[in-house]
Structure formats: C-alpha cells, structure tokens
Amino acid sequence: MAHIKCQITNDKCLCRLHEFPYLIRHPEKMKMIYLDNAATSWPKPPEVFDAMNLFMRDLGGNPGRSGHRMATGAEAMIGECRNAVSKFFGLNDPAGCVFTLNCTDALNIAIKGVVKQGDHVITTALEHNSISRPLQQMADSGFITLTRVVPEIEKGAWHVEEITKELRSNTRLVALTHCANVTGVINPIEALGAALRAANPKILFLVDAAQSAGIVPINMETGNIDFLAFPGHKALYAPTGTGALLIGPRVRGEELNCFREGGTGGDSASPLQPIELPHRLEGGTPNTMGIAGMLAGIRFLNKQGPAKILEHERAIVKRFIDAFSADKRFTIYGTTDLSRKVGALSITIKDRDNAETASILDQAFEIAVRPGLHCAPYTHKHLGTFPTGTLRVAPGFFTTLEEADTAIHALQEIAS
Ligand SMILES: Cc1ncc(COP(=O)(O)O)c(C=O)c1O
C-alpha cells in the first residue's frame, strides 16, 4: 500500500484517515478509555479481526449457494460456528441455531414467529425496547394481551413468584431479560424456567441474554429455555451485525411464522420457505464475514474462560462501587452485590446532567460511557430515573484497573 501524507500527523503513514472522515482521532493517537461495553464490546480481540480478514481474503464464497470449494468452505465455517455456539449454550441440536443481525432481530423473529392472535404474554419492566416495543405494538393492536410485571420486592431484579402469579390459561410466552442492561443485575432465569415448565408445559420461555451471553453460564436444556436471543457484538466479542436466536427442541419449524422469505441455498424447487430450521428463519445470504468473527469470538471466550472475564469485570465495577457508595454526591442504582451483577453500573451525580457529564468525559477526558435511558424506559421509570436516565459505566475484558481509576478521578472531578 502506498504511503500518503497524513493530514493529522503531517507525515507519511498508512492511517488512510482522509477516507474515513468520521474517525475523529488519528488511530495511533487514540487513547480512549472505553467503558461502553454494554452497548458493544471494544476493542475486539485480534483473533476476531484476523479471522474476518482471512475469511474476506481467502474464503469469500456464498455459503450453500454453489458447489465450488470457496462456497463449501464458507458453509463449513458457518456449520462450525453453529456447532460452537450451540455447545456453548447447551443446545443439543445445532439446527436450532439461527444467525441474526443482532439481538433485536433475534427477539423479533422469536416473538413475531411464535405468538398467535389471542395469546397472553408476560414480560417485565426491566426490558430493553427490543422486547417492549414489539409486544406493546401487538397489545395496542389487540392481537395479544400483555402483562408487564413491575418488580416490587427489590430494585433491579424480579422474583420468580412475581412472574408465575400472572400466569393465565392462555399464556403462550414469557419473554424477559436475563440481565438488566441499565443496572447489570442478573435475574434468576433457571428457577423461573423450572417454575414455568412445572406450571404449564405449553408456555414457551424466551430469554433475552444480550448482557449475559458469553460471560454468565446459560444452559438451554437445564434452564428450560425455548428461545435464547443474544448479540454477537457484546460479550461474544464478535463484530456488529451479528447475533443469534437459539431454538430449543420443543419448538418445531412449522410452528414459527417467518416474515423473511427467500433463498436458502437448498430446496430451491419449493414454492414456499422450507419448514426445517435453521433455513426457515435464515432467508438470504448470511453475514459470513461476521460469523467468521463470531466463531473466533467463541474460541476466544473458550480460551480465556467466561468465569475469568466476569471476575475481571466485577473487579472493575467494585472499584467504582467502593469509590462512590459512601460519597453522597453519587447514587448507585440496583444491587451492589457483585455476585448478582455483570460488569455494568448505573450512577447519577447530584446536580449534574448525565448527558453533559458524558460529553465532558468524552471531550475532556477521552472516556466513553453511555448516558440516558439505554433503550429501557420502563426500567428507568421503575428506578425513578425517567426521563433523564443515568450514566452507565460498562467495562469489558480489555479494561484495566488503571483505566477504571482514571475514570473514577474524572467523575469525582466533575462531581466537585
Ligand atoms: C437487554 C438488551 N436486550 C436487547 C438489546 C438489543 O441488542 P442489539 O443492539 O444487538 O439489537 C440490548 C442492547 O443493548 C440489550 O441490552
């Protein structure tokens, strides 16, 4: 590649920044402390972008569409990723692993695929809009009846009985989050799965694992989970544009409506979308490069060990809790019991606007956090932080304790 004069360093370099004007800093000079891993993880492990690079250069065929080696190689890589993802989450039949664009896509495919007119659905006030909005739309149009459980006993998590006492004879689906994205609090999904199965085996259980998949153990079989939705781009360390919906053995392809119909590679003579999973829900050319990154992400997790990553995130969050819990200028939301949290912490600073604080952190301190409602308006109403929301600090595998200390000092400076 030819060296060109860089407009930032005024020297010869390979940054090609002029082609990407939205990159606001020279990559070599960027020292951002990234505490927004609950939105998407960054940086990605080198293995992930190496795998994507390799795939793009050497194996860029369209999987399942042709018989040549580039196409069959791509197909084999996708099959390997399906197996690895299924094994990671205790799904015995990898055919139930459907690759999606993100977690929102996976949740919509499940909800719109399985809910029928007249069904009753239960959700909670701790949900992201990607569960709340499709269900509210269905309820508003009279298609379903919806119960939104507002947890009462303890802020930030629900209790099994709060859900089970709302069950009705026509309850078809219970759809809720494993881990609240605002507070990072982990909900007891295994206990709920068992209670739902015991109460009525016809009820299907959909778990939004956007904040937990990759770091908190999830087993679809022992957890009695029928649908598990998650993004690849958060704690699986895969690129944006990736996600999956895992479908357990109690749900068959023909029971699922599919709104995306089209090419699946095989079965081309059939006038209708095939009923077999995963093809029923995977019409169109998949995001093969992203899936190559997802496979590398899963291998990275298996190598590092999810428990070790979670322990690291908790150690960093503890630093913030220790610094702020006795300081009257700061409020922490949700439990501070680390054994019940992933690495996301919501705080507010007395007399400070969250959006302005985030902007100061970005501009003056080169620290990235997320202010506002985090796409979870009901959660903020529940916490009493609606409509201004909170500041969410979310470390990841690559965050260091030194970076956490720098961010703590910056926040203390802003508070004073
Ligand atoms: C709990 C929860 N559910 C769903 C989503 C949506 O994920 P995605 O952006 O991959 O669609 C998020 C994203 O932050 C989330 O935190």
The ligand as a MOL file (V3000), in Angstrom:
LIG
                    3D

  0  0  0     0  0            999 V3000
M  V30 BEGIN CTAB
M  V30 COUNTS 16 16 0 0 0
M  V30 BEGIN ATOM
M  V30 1 C -31.0100 -6.2990 27.3660 0
M  V30 2 C -30.8440 -5.9520 25.9140 0
M  V30 3 N -31.6600 -6.5110 25.0080 0
M  V30 4 C -31.5600 -6.2520 23.7040 0
M  V30 5 C -30.5980 -5.4040 23.2260 0
M  V30 6 C -30.5190 -5.1410 21.7550 0
M  V30 7 O -29.3120 -5.6510 21.2450 0
M  V30 8 P -28.8420 -5.2940 19.7750 0
M  V30 9 O -28.3050 -3.9310 19.8100 0
M  V30 10 O -27.7990 -6.3400 19.4670 0
M  V30 11 O -30.0060 -5.4190 18.8770 0
M  V30 12 C -29.7180 -4.7900 24.1120 0
M  V30 13 C -28.7100 -3.8400 23.6370 0
M  V30 14 O -28.0790 -3.1220 24.3670 0
M  V30 15 C -29.8320 -5.0780 25.4950 0
M  V30 16 O -29.0160 -4.5310 26.3950 0
M  V30 END ATOM
M  V30 BEGIN BOND
M  V30 1 1 1 2
M  V30 2 1 2 3
M  V30 3 2 2 15
M  V30 4 2 3 4
M  V30 5 1 4 5
M  V30 6 1 5 6
M  V30 7 2 5 12
M  V30 8 1 6 7
M  V30 9 1 7 8
M  V30 10 2 8 9
M  V30 11 1 8 10
M  V30 12 1 8 11
M  V30 13 1 12 13
M  V30 14 1 12 15
M  V30 15 2 13 14
M  V30 16 1 15 16
M  V30 END BOND
M  V30 END CTAB
M  END
